[in-house]
Amino acid sequence: MDHRLWLHDAPGEGVAYAAVLPFDGRFDRRAHAARRFWRALSNRPVGPEFRPLPKQLDGKLKGASYRVIAEGLFGAARIPERGWKTHDLRNRTIRLVHAGVALMRRGYCDLLDYP
């Protein structure tokens, strides 16, 4: 797992750094992420994710077709053998994928509130 940290000035030797976490609606998530980050910096196991995302969100990024993503979302039994190009679930899947990609690109903080 890669972590990137931006510092205004070069880090000083023996200097302690602090994380500032606002007491807002996402405090518990931020505190969990800060602890995982600290553990990674300390070469310790980072521990579990706060709330793992469903595997379907990875499908588009890994090149899965809309049909395969729809099977993961709605179950293979609901996907028709014929007429897929005009089926409602195909259109719904495309909208969901586009919305998910938009969240990852511009509204990624909203993903922290999943589900």
N, CA, C and O atoms as CSV, one atom per row, in Angstrom:
chain,resi,resn,atom,element,x,y,z
A,1,MET,N,N,0.856,-1.175,0.000
A,1,MET,CA,C,0.000,0.000,0.000
A,1,MET,C,C,0.901,1.237,0.000
A,1,MET,O,O,1.787,1.373,0.844
A,2,ASP,N,N,0.662,2.130,-0.954
A,2,ASP,CA,C,1.426,3.368,-1.031
A,2,ASP,C,C,0.714,4.478,-0.272
A,2,ASP,O,O,-0.513,4.579,-0.293
A,3,HIS,N,N,1.498,5.299,0.390
A,3,HIS,CA,C,0.973,6.490,1.048
A,3,HIS,C,C,1.785,7.671,0.561
A,3,HIS,O,O,3.001,7.573,0.395
A,4,ARG,N,N,1.125,8.766,0.337
A,4,ARG,CA,C,1.801,9.977,-0.094
A,4,ARG,C,C,1.503,11.068,0.930
A,4,ARG,O,O,0.366,11.258,1.363
A,5,LEU,N,N,2.558,11.770,1.296
A,5,LEU,CA,C,2.424,12.822,2.289
A,5,LEU,C,C,3.108,14.064,1.745
A,5,LEU,O,O,4.263,14.006,1.324
A,6,TRP,N,N,2.405,15.178,1.751
A,6,TRP,CA,C,2.974,16.436,1.277
A,6,TRP,C,C,3.335,17.279,2.486
A,6,TRP,O,O,2.509,17.525,3.364
A,7,LEU,N,N,4.579,17.712,2.513
A,7,LEU,CA,C,5.044,18.608,3.566
A,7,LEU,C,C,5.536,19.894,2.930
A,7,LEU,O,O,6.206,19.858,1.898
A,8,HIS,N,N,5.215,21.022,3.531
A,8,HIS,CA,C,5.626,22.323,3.001
A,8,HIS,C,C,7.140,22.447,3.003
A,8,HIS,O,O,7.733,22.932,2.039
A,9,ASP,N,N,7.757,22.011,4.080
A,9,ASP,CA,C,9.215,22.051,4.216
A,9,ASP,C,C,9.737,20.622,4.332
A,9,ASP,O,O,8.985,19.701,4.652
A,10,ALA,N,N,11.009,20.448,4.073
A,10,ALA,CA,C,11.625,19.130,4.211
A,10,ALA,C,C,11.488,18.649,5.651
A,10,ALA,O,O,11.610,19.444,6.583
A,11,PRO,N,N,11.233,17.343,5.842
A,11,PRO,CA,C,11.074,16.846,7.211
A,11,PRO,C,C,12.371,16.963,7.996
A,11,PRO,O,O,13.455,16.696,7.478
A,12,GLY,N,N,12.245,17.359,9.230
A,12,GLY,CA,C,13.405,17.476,10.104
A,12,GLY,C,C,13.634,16.181,10.858
A,12,GLY,O,O,12.693,15.449,11.162
A,13,GLU,N,N,14.883,15.909,11.153
A,13,GLU,CA,C,15.212,14.692,11.886
A,13,GLU,C,C,14.791,14.837,13.343
A,13,GLU,O,O,15.095,15.837,13.993
A,14,GLY,N,N,14.094,13.832,13.845
A,14,GLY,CA,C,13.651,13.842,15.235
A,14,GLY,C,C,12.453,14.729,15.503
A,14,GLY,O,O,12.086,14.933,16.660
A,15,VAL,N,N,11.832,15.262,14.456
A,15,VAL,CA,C,10.674,16.139,14.615
A,15,VAL,C,C,9.408,15.283,14.667
A,15,VAL,O,O,9.253,14.356,13.873
A,16,ALA,N,N,8.529,15.581,15.573
A,16,ALA,CA,C,7.247,14.887,15.672
A,16,ALA,C,C,6.196,15.653,14.873
A,16,ALA,O,O,6.161,16.883,14.901
A,17,TYR,N,N,5.363,14.941,14.181
A,17,TYR,CA,C,4.306,15.553,13.394
A,17,TYR,C,C,2.960,15.190,13.994
A,17,TYR,O,O,2.836,14.196,14.709
A,18,ALA,N,N,1.960,15.994,13.702
A,18,ALA,CA,C,0.622,15.769,14.244
A,18,ALA,C,C,-0.397,15.774,13.115
A,18,ALA,O,O,-0.211,16.426,12.088
A,19,ALA,N,N,-1.462,15.044,13.324
A,19,ALA,CA,C,-2.600,15.066,12.407
A,19,ALA,C,C,-3.690,15.904,13.058
A,19,ALA,O,O,-4.012,15.704,14.229
A,20,VAL,N,N,-4.254,16.832,12.314
A,20,VAL,CA,C,-5.341,17.674,12.819
A,20,VAL,C,C,-6.637,17.107,12.264
A,20,VAL,O,O,-6.823,17.029,11.050
A,21,LEU,N,N,-7.517,16.718,13.149
A,21,LEU,CA,C,-8.774,16.097,12.750
A,21,LEU,C,C,-9.937,16.921,13.290
A,21,LEU,O,O,-10.109,17.024,14.505
A,22,PRO,N,N,-10.736,17.509,12.405
A,22,PRO,CA,C,-11.881,18.292,12.874
A,22,PRO,C,C,-12.956,17.388,13.483
A,22,PRO,O,O,-13.180,16.270,13.019
A,23,PHE,N,N,-13.603,17.881,14.509
A,23,PHE,CA,C,-14.714,17.172,15.132
A,23,PHE,C,C,-15.980,17.416,14.315
A,23,PHE,O,O,-16.866,18.166,14.724
A,24,ASP,N,N,-16.047,16.776,13.167
A,24,ASP,CA,C,-17.213,16.932,12.296
A,24,ASP,C,C,-17.890,15.581,12.123
A,24,ASP,O,O,-17.590,14.637,12.853
A,25,GLY,N,N,-18.779,15.486,11.184
A,25,GLY,CA,C,-19.518,14.248,10.950
A,25,GLY,C,C,-18.664,13.095,10.457
A,25,GLY,O,O,-19.104,11.946,10.476
A,26,ARG,N,N,-17.457,13.386,10.019
A,26,ARG,CA,C,-16.574,12.330,9.525
A,26,ARG,C,C,-15.388,12.069,10.461
A,26,ARG,O,O,-14.408,11.439,10.062
A,27,PHE,N,N,-15.476,12.548,11.692
A,27,PHE,CA,C,-14.356,12.394,12.612
A,27,PHE,C,C,-13.950,10.936,12.796
A,27,PHE,O,O,-12.762,10.613,12.757
A,28,ASP,N,N,-14.941,10.043,12.999
A,28,ASP,CA,C,-14.597,8.645,13.239
A,28,ASP,C,C,-13.851,8.042,12.058
A,28,ASP,O,O,-12.931,7.248,12.250
A,29,ARG,N,N,-14.235,8.408,10.840
A,29,ARG,CA,C,-13.548,7.903,9.648
A,29,ARG,C,C,-12.136,8.475,9.554
A,29,ARG,O,O,-11.180,7.762,9.250
A,30,ARG,N,N,-12.024,9.779,9.822
A,30,ARG,CA,C,-10.713,10.426,9.760
A,30,ARG,C,C,-9.759,9.841,10.803
A,30,ARG,O,O,-8.587,9.605,10.511
A,31,ALA,N,N,-10.258,9.610,12.009
A,31,ALA,CA,C,-9.422,9.054,13.068
A,31,ALA,C,C,-8.971,7.643,12.699
A,31,ALA,O,O,-7.821,7.271,12.934
A,32,HIS,N,N,-9.869,6.874,12.129
A,32,HIS,CA,C,-9.522,5.521,11.700
A,32,HIS,C,C,-8.442,5.569,10.613
A,32,HIS,O,O,-7.474,4.810,10.664
A,33,ALA,N,N,-8.612,6.458,9.635
A,33,ALA,CA,C,-7.626,6.598,8.552
A,33,ALA,C,C,-6.285,7.083,9.096
A,33,ALA,O,O,-5.236,6.608,8.660
A,34,ALA,N,N,-6.304,8.012,10.033
A,34,ALA,CA,C,-5.055,8.519,10.618
A,34,ALA,C,C,-4.325,7.402,11.365
A,34,ALA,O,O,-3.101,7.299,11.289
A,35,ARG,N,N,-5.060,6.584,12.070
A,35,ARG,CA,C,-4.427,5.467,12.794
A,35,ARG,C,C,-3.830,4.469,11.814
A,35,ARG,O,O,-2.717,3.991,12.029
A,36,ARG,N,N,-4.551,4.142,10.734
A,36,ARG,CA,C,-4.006,3.229,9.725
A,36,ARG,C,C,-2.763,3.817,9.079
A,36,ARG,O,O,-1.806,3.092,8.805
A,37,PHE,N,N,-2.763,5.118,8.833
A,37,PHE,CA,C,-1.600,5.778,8.245
A,37,PHE,C,C,-0.403,5.694,9.196
A,37,PHE,O,O,0.707,5.369,8.776
A,38,TRP,N,N,-0.633,5.989,10.475
A,38,TRP,CA,C,0.435,5.915,11.469
A,38,TRP,C,C,1.004,4.500,11.550
A,38,TRP,O,O,2.218,4.314,11.636
A,39,ARG,N,N,0.114,3.506,11.523
A,39,ARG,CA,C,0.582,2.119,11.578
A,39,ARG,C,C,1.419,1.778,10.348
A,39,ARG,O,O,2.421,1.073,10.462
A,40,ALA,N,N,1.025,2.266,9.179
A,40,ALA,CA,C,1.801,2.012,7.966
A,40,ALA,C,C,3.175,2.663,8.057
A,40,ALA,O,O,4.176,2.062,7.667
A,41,LEU,N,N,3.226,3.888,8.571
A,41,LEU,CA,C,4.508,4.568,8.740
A,41,LEU,C,C,5.404,3.852,9.749
A,41,LEU,O,O,6.630,3.938,9.677
A,42,SER,N,N,4.780,3.148,10.683
A,42,SER,CA,C,5.523,2.427,11.713
A,42,SER,C,C,5.837,0.988,11.293
A,42,SER,O,O,6.304,0.185,12.101
A,43,ASN,N,N,5.576,0.673,10.021
A,43,ASN,CA,C,5.814,-0.687,9.493
A,43,ASN,C,C,5.056,-1.752,10.268
A,43,ASN,O,O,5.569,-2.840,10.529
A,44,ARG,N,N,3.826,-1.417,10.630
A,44,ARG,CA,C,2.947,-2.356,11.311
A,44,ARG,C,C,1.781,-2.655,10.396
A,44,ARG,O,O,1.508,-1.871,9.487
A,45,PRO,N,N,1.080,-3.765,10.601
A,45,PRO,CA,C,-0.121,-4.032,9.798
A,45,PRO,C,C,-1.133,-2.907,10.000
A,45,PRO,O,O,-1.395,-2.501,11.132
A,46,VAL,N,N,-1.703,-2.403,8.905
A,46,VAL,CA,C,-2.589,-1.247,9.015
A,46,VAL,C,C,-3.937,-1.588,9.612
A,46,VAL,O,O,-4.606,-0.709,10.154
A,47,GLY,N,N,-4.350,-2.832,9.528
A,47,GLY,CA,C,-5.644,-3.221,10.066
A,47,GLY,C,C,-6.741,-3.086,9.030
A,47,GLY,O,O,-6.479,-2.718,7.884
A,48,PRO,N,N,-7.969,-3.381,9.428
A,48,PRO,CA,C,-9.080,-3.406,8.470
A,48,PRO,C,C,-9.480,-2.012,8.001
A,48,PRO,O,O,-9.227,-1.008,8.667
A,49,GLU,N,N,-10.117,-1.987,6.828
A,49,GLU,CA,C,-10.680,-0.743,6.327
A,49,GLU,C,C,-11.828,-0.322,7.228
A,49,GLU,O,O,-12.407,-1.146,7.937
A,50,PHE,N,N,-12.152,0.959,7.198
A,50,PHE,CA,C,-13.240,1.462,8.037
A,50,PHE,C,C,-14.545,0.771,7.672
A,50,PHE,O,O,-15.242,0.234,8.533
A,51,ARG,N,N,-14.858,0.793,6.403
A,51,ARG,CA,C,-16.054,0.145,5.876
A,51,ARG,C,C,-15.730,-0.223,4.438
A,51,ARG,O,O,-15.818,0.636,3.561
A,52,PRO,N,N,-15.356,-1.474,4.164
A,52,PRO,CA,C,-14.926,-1.840,2.818
A,52,PRO,C,C,-16.000,-1.558,1.771
A,52,PRO,O,O,-17.193,-1.746,2.011
A,53,LEU,N,N,-15.544,-1.101,0.604
A,53,LEU,CA,C,-16.455,-0.864,-0.510
A,53,LEU,C,C,-16.807,-2.191,-1.168
A,53,LEU,O,O,-16.015,-3.132,-1.122
A,54,PRO,N,N,-17.976,-2.278,-1.774
A,54,PRO,CA,C,-18.339,-3.519,-2.454
A,54,PRO,C,C,-17.438,-3.741,-3.664
A,54,PRO,O,O,-16.967,-2.787,-4.282
A,55,LYS,N,N,-17.204,-5.010,-3.995
A,55,LYS,CA,C,-16.309,-5.367,-5.095
A,55,LYS,C,C,-16.808,-4.835,-6.437
A,55,LYS,O,O,-15.999,-4.634,-7.343
A,56,GLN,N,N,-18.106,-4.602,-6.595
A,56,GLN,CA,C,-18.641,-4.130,-7.868
A,56,GLN,C,C,-18.043,-2.798,-8.282
A,56,GLN,O,O,-17.969,-2.510,-9.476
A,57,LEU,N,N,-17.610,-1.970,-7.323
A,57,LEU,CA,C,-17.032,-0.674,-7.678
A,57,LEU,C,C,-15.703,-0.814,-8.395
A,57,LEU,O,O,-15.277,0.106,-9.092
A,58,ASP,N,N,-15.039,-1.955,-8.233
A,58,ASP,CA,C,-13.765,-2.177,-8.904
A,58,ASP,C,C,-13.949,-2.659,-10.336
A,58,ASP,O,O,-13.004,-2.595,-11.122
A,59,GLY,N,N,-15.114,-3.130,-10.694
A,59,GLY,CA,C,-15.342,-3.754,-11.994
A,59,GLY,C,C,-14.980,-2.891,-13.182
A,59,GLY,O,O,-14.234,-3.335,-14.054
A,60,LYS,N,N,-15.475,-1.699,-13.239
A,60,LYS,CA,C,-15.225,-0.823,-14.386
A,60,LYS,C,C,-13.742,-0.502,-14.512
A,60,LYS,O,O,-13.201,-0.491,-15.617
A,61,LEU,N,N,-13.087,-0.243,-13.396
A,61,LEU,CA,C,-11.667,0.087,-13.426
A,61,LEU,C,C,-10.827,-1.096,-13.900
A,61,LEU,O,O,-9.735,-0.910,-14.437
A,62,LYS,N,N,-11.327,-2.287,-13.704
A,62,LYS,CA,C,-10.589,-3.486,-14.128
A,62,LYS,C,C,-11.025,-3.966,-15.511
A,62,LYS,O,O,-10.617,-5.041,-15.949
A,63,GLY,N,N,-11.848,-3.181,-16.197
A,63,GLY,CA,C,-12.227,-3.497,-17.567
A,63,GLY,C,C,-13.413,-4.420,-17.731
A,63,GLY,O,O,-13.620,-4.947,-18.825
A,64,ALA,N,N,-14.196,-4.639,-16.697
A,64,ALA,CA,C,-15.368,-5.511,-16.805
A,64,ALA,C,C,-16.428,-4.866,-17.690
A,64,ALA,O,O,-16.574,-3.644,-17.716
A,65,SER,N,N,-17.152,-5.694,-18.403
A,65,SER,CA,C,-18.240,-5.195,-19.248
A,65,SER,C,C,-19.424,-4.799,-18.375
A,65,SER,O,O,-19.505,-5.184,-17.209
A,66,TYR,N,N,-20.342,-4.022,-18.954
A,66,TYR,CA,C,-21.543,-3.639,-18.213
A,66,TYR,C,C,-22.364,-4.868,-17.852
A,66,TYR,O,O,-22.995,-4.898,-16.795
A,67,ARG,N,N,-22.367,-5.875,-18.707
A,67,ARG,CA,C,-23.107,-7.111,-18.426
A,67,ARG,C,C,-22.542,-7.784,-17.171
A,67,ARG,O,O,-23.301,-8.196,-16.293
A,68,VAL,N,N,-21.231,-7.894,-17.086
A,68,VAL,CA,C,-20.594,-8.532,-15.928
A,68,VAL,C,C,-20.855,-7.718,-14.663
A,68,VAL,O,O,-21.121,-8.282,-13.602
A,69,ILE,N,N,-20.780,-6.398,-14.775
A,69,ILE,CA,C,-21.058,-5.540,-13.618
A,69,ILE,C,C,-22.513,-5.697,-13.192
A,69,ILE,O,O,-22.807,-5.765,-11.999
A,70,ALA,N,N,-23.426,-5.755,-14.159
A,70,ALA,CA,C,-24.851,-5.937,-13.848
A,70,ALA,C,C,-25.084,-7.268,-13.150
A,70,ALA,O,O,-25.890,-7.346,-12.223
A,71,GLU,N,N,-24.392,-8.314,-13.582
A,71,GLU,CA,C,-24.531,-9.609,-12.914
A,71,GLU,C,C,-24.086,-9.517,-11.456
A,71,GLU,O,O,-24.698,-10.120,-10.574
A,72,GLY,N,N,-23.024,-8.763,-11.211
A,72,GLY,CA,C,-22.566,-8.587,-9.842
A,72,GLY,C,C,-23.531,-7.771,-9.001
A,72,GLY,O,O,-23.713,-8.039,-7.814
A,73,LEU,N,N,-24.151,-6.771,-9.624
A,73,LEU,CA,C,-25.076,-5.904,-8.888
A,73,LEU,C,C,-26.446,-6.523,-8.682
A,73,LEU,O,O,-27.012,-6.457,-7.591
A,74,PHE,N,N,-26.979,-7.130,-9.744
A,74,PHE,CA,C,-28.376,-7.565,-9.718
A,74,PHE,C,C,-28.557,-9.081,-9.720
A,74,PHE,O,O,-29.674,-9.568,-9.549
A,75,GLY,N,N,-27.481,-9.826,-9.910
A,75,GLY,CA,C,-27.571,-11.289,-9.988
A,75,GLY,C,C,-27.704,-11.751,-11.424
A,75,GLY,O,O,-28.420,-11.140,-12.218
A,76,ALA,N,N,-27.016,-12.827,-11.757
A,76,ALA,CA,C,-26.992,-13.332,-13.135
A,76,ALA,C,C,-28.379,-13.741,-13.627
A,76,ALA,O,O,-28.662,-13.641,-14.821
A,77,ALA,N,N,-29.244,-14.198,-12.726
A,77,ALA,CA,C,-30.574,-14.662,-13.128
A,77,ALA,C,C,-31.427,-13.536,-13.703
A,77,ALA,O,O,-32.339,-13.800,-14.487
A,78,ARG,N,N,-31.157,-12.308,-13.337
A,78,ARG,CA,C,-31.968,-11.171,-13.821
A,78,ARG,C,C,-31.464,-10.609,-15.145
A,78,ARG,O,O,-32.119,-9.748,-15.733
A,79,ILE,N,N,-30.315,-11.078,-15.624
A,79,ILE,CA,C,-29.739,-10.562,-16.861
A,79,ILE,C,C,-30.203,-11.429,-18.017
A,79,ILE,O,O,-29.954,-12.634,-18.011
A,80,PRO,N,N,-30.875,-10.848,-19.015
A,80,PRO,CA,C,-31.415,-11.658,-20.118
A,80,PRO,C,C,-30.316,-12.141,-21.070
A,80,PRO,O,O,-29.296,-11.476,-21.254
A,81,GLU,N,N,-30.549,-13.305,-21.664
A,81,GLU,CA,C,-29.625,-13.830,-22.674
A,81,GLU,C,C,-29.701,-12.991,-23.949
A,81,GLU,O,O,-28.689,-12.732,-24.600
A,82,ARG,N,N,-30.913,-12.574,-24.291
A,82,ARG,CA,C,-31.126,-11.769,-25.494
A,82,ARG,C,C,-31.720,-10.430,-25.107
A,82,ARG,O,O,-32.346,-10.295,-24.055
A,83,GLY,N,N,-31.522,-9.455,-25.952
A,83,GLY,CA,C,-32.100,-8.144,-25.720
A,83,GLY,C,C,-31.370,-7.319,-24.670
A,83,GLY,O,O,-31.933,-6.367,-24.130
A,84,TRP,N,N,-30.136,-7.670,-24.378
A,84,TRP,CA,C,-29.372,-6.956,-23.353
A,84,TRP,C,C,-29.166,-5.495,-23.711
A,84,TRP,O,O,-29.223,-4.630,-22.838
A,85,LYS,N,N,-28.929,-5.210,-24.983
A,85,LYS,CA,C,-28.616,-3.835,-25.408
A,85,LYS,C,C,-29.758,-2.857,-25.112
A,85,LYS,O,O,-29.519,-1.660,-24.950
A,86,THR,N,N,-30.981,-3.350,-25.040
A,86,THR,CA,C,-32.127,-2.469,-24.797
A,86,THR,C,C,-32.781,-2.717,-23.431
A,86,THR,O,O,-33.821,-2.131,-23.129
A,87,HIS,N,N,-32.188,-3.565,-22.621
A,87,HIS,CA,C,-32.788,-3.919,-21.335
A,87,HIS,C,C,-32.600,-2.791,-20.323
A,87,HIS,O,O,-31.584,-2.096,-20.331
A,88,ASP,N,N,-33.597,-2.621,-19.454
A,88,ASP,CA,C,-33.560,-1.583,-18.429
A,88,ASP,C,C,-32.363,-1.738,-17.492
A,88,ASP,O,O,-31.768,-0.737,-17.093
A,89,LEU,N,N,-32.000,-2.961,-17.138
A,89,LEU,CA,C,-30.872,-3.154,-16.218
A,89,LEU,C,C,-29.545,-2.717,-16.834
A,89,LEU,O,O,-28.635,-2.309,-16.112
A,90,ARG,N,N,-29.427,-2.798,-18.158
A,90,ARG,CA,C,-28.214,-2.297,-18.808
A,90,ARG,C,C,-28.121,-0.792,-18.644
A,90,ARG,O,O,-27.070,-0.264,-18.280
A,91,ASN,N,N,-29.215,-0.105,-18.912
A,91,ASN,CA,C,-29.232,1.355,-18.760
A,91,ASN,C,C,-28.991,1.768,-17.307
A,91,ASN,O,O,-28.265,2.724,-17.037
A,92,ARG,N,N,-29.597,1.049,-16.391
A,92,ARG,CA,C,-29.408,1.352,-14.973
A,92,ARG,C,C,-27.952,1.107,-14.560
A,92,ARG,O,O,-27.376,1.889,-13.804
A,93,THR,N,N,-27.365,0.020,-15.061
A,93,THR,CA,C,-25.964,-0.292,-14.755
A,93,THR,C,C,-25.045,0.800,-15.273
A,93,THR,O,O,-24.135,1.229,-14.564
A,94,ILE,N,N,-25.268,1.253,-16.488
A,94,ILE,CA,C,-24.436,2.313,-17.072
A,94,ILE,C,C,-24.534,3.579,-16.234
A,94,ILE,O,O,-23.518,4.222,-15.968
A,95,ARG,N,N,-25.752,3.950,-15.809
A,95,ARG,CA,C,-25.917,5.139,-14.971
A,95,ARG,C,C,-25.187,4.977,-13.634
A,95,ARG,O,O,-24.537,5.909,-13.162
A,96,LEU,N,N,-25.296,3.795,-13.030
A,96,LEU,CA,C,-24.624,3.557,-11.753
A,96,LEU,C,C,-23.102,3.608,-11.895
A,96,LEU,O,O,-22.414,4.161,-11.037
A,97,VAL,N,N,-22.583,3.034,-12.971
A,97,VAL,CA,C,-21.135,3.065,-13.197
A,97,VAL,C,C,-20.668,4.499,-13.396
A,97,VAL,O,O,-19.662,4.909,-12.819
A,98,HIS,N,N,-21.392,5.267,-14.210
A,98,HIS,CA,C,-21.007,6.668,-14.440
A,98,HIS,C,C,-21.055,7.466,-13.140
A,98,HIS,O,O,-20.175,8.286,-12.878
A,99,ALA,N,N,-22.080,7.227,-12.329
A,99,ALA,CA,C,-22.179,7.933,-11.051
A,99,ALA,C,C,-21.027,7.529,-10.124
A,99,ALA,O,O,-20.465,8.374,-9.428
A,100,GLY,N,N,-20.681,6.250,-10.115
A,100,GLY,CA,C,-19.575,5.791,-9.286
A,100,GLY,C,C,-18.243,6.380,-9.709
A,100,GLY,O,O,-17.435,6.778,-8.869
A,101,VAL,N,N,-18.014,6.436,-11.020
A,101,VAL,CA,C,-16.768,7.026,-11.524
A,101,VAL,C,C,-16.722,8.518,-11.174
A,101,VAL,O,O,-15.669,9.031,-10.797
A,102,ALA,N,N,-17.843,9.207,-11.296
A,102,ALA,CA,C,-17.888,10.630,-10.945
A,102,ALA,C,C,-17.572,10.830,-9.462
A,102,ALA,O,O,-16.865,11.771,-9.100
A,103,LEU,N,N,-18.087,9.958,-8.614
A,103,LEU,CA,C,-17.777,10.056,-7.184
A,103,LEU,C,C,-16.284,9.866,-6.943
A,103,LEU,O,O,-15.680,10.583,-6.145
A,104,MET,N,N,-15.701,8.905,-7.631
A,104,MET,CA,C,-14.271,8.648,-7.425
A,104,MET,C,C,-13.424,9.812,-7.928
A,104,MET,O,O,-12.372,10.105,-7.360
A,105,ARG,N,N,-13.871,10.470,-8.977
A,105,ARG,CA,C,-13.075,11.555,-9.557
A,105,ARG,C,C,-13.277,12.886,-8.853
A,105,ARG,O,O,-12.321,13.640,-8.668
A,106,ARG,N,N,-14.508,13.183,-8.459
A,106,ARG,CA,C,-14.784,14.514,-7.920
A,106,ARG,C,C,-15.385,14.498,-6.526
A,106,ARG,O,O,-15.194,15.446,-5.764
A,107,GLY,N,N,-16.092,13.465,-6.183
A,107,GLY,CA,C,-16.788,13.459,-4.900
A,107,GLY,C,C,-16.362,12.305,-4.024
A,107,GLY,O,O,-17.185,11.680,-3.355
A,108,TYR,N,N,-15.058,12.021,-4.029
A,108,TYR,CA,C,-14.577,10.835,-3.337
A,108,TYR,C,C,-14.896,10.835,-1.844
A,108,TYR,O,O,-15.037,9.762,-1.256
A,109,CYS,N,N,-15.010,11.963,-1.236
A,109,CYS,CA,C,-15.329,11.984,0.195
A,109,CYS,C,C,-16.721,11.398,0.453
A,109,CYS,O,O,-16.977,10.845,1.523
A,110,ASP,N,N,-17.610,11.519,-0.522
A,110,ASP,CA,C,-18.935,10.938,-0.363
A,110,ASP,C,C,-18.868,9.408,-0.272
A,110,ASP,O,O,-19.751,8.781,0.314
A,111,LEU,N,N,-17.818,8.808,-0.853
A,111,LEU,CA,C,-17.666,7.359,-0.755
A,111,LEU,C,C,-17.412,6.930,0.690
A,111,LEU,O,O,-17.687,5.786,1.053
A,112,LEU,N,N,-16.893,7.837,1.512
A,112,LEU,CA,C,-16.670,7.498,2.917
A,112,LEU,C,C,-17.980,7.250,3.649
A,112,LEU,O,O,-17.990,6.581,4.682
A,113,ASP,N,N,-19.076,7.772,3.137
A,113,ASP,CA,C,-20.364,7.623,3.778
A,113,ASP,C,C,-21.103,6.373,3.303
A,113,ASP,O,O,-22.277,6.189,3.625
A,114,TYR,N,N,-20.415,5.504,2.532
A,114,TYR,CA,C,-21.051,4.268,2.069
A,114,TYR,C,C,-21.361,3.394,3.269
A,114,TYR,O,O,-20.529,3.369,4.176
A,115,PRO,N,N,-22.446,2.692,3.368
A,115,PRO,CA,C,-23.586,2.751,2.459
A,115,PRO,C,C,-24.499,3.900,2.828
A,115,PRO,O,O,-25.519,4.112,2.173
